[in-house]
Amino acid sequence: MGYMKHHAIVITSFDGGRIANAAAFAQGIGLDVLGPSDPAMNGYRSLLICPDGSKEGWPDSDKGDERREEMREWLDSHKDADGSSAFSWVEFSFSPDDHTADLVAHAWAGEN
């Protein structure tokens, strides 16, 4: 038996080509992606990496965890030499079973 805890990632960029590449990479590693969105103000587009829908501790949940980790590593690998990035992103979790919502990771981890 497991409990439900959803994990999702939202990625935003001003660079349409890069956000399209992020979506393609995510889909290529088996993540379910919505977007990229149409351009908003200043050309910003966003995409959503959807939760895997599996209960925590189940094999499909573990696979989703691994895929999201691969996505975070890919995003971090695209930082410029000065540490800046065309990507702003956040991973969050939320659970209807224990009524929580948490920030899991973000683009600025380790920065002061």
Secondary structure, DSSP 8 states (H G I E B T S, - for coil): -----EEEEEEEES-HHHHHHHHHHHHHTT--EE------GGG-EEEEE------TTSHHHHHHHHHHHHHHHHHHHT--TTS--SEEEEEEEEETTTTEEEEEEETTTT--
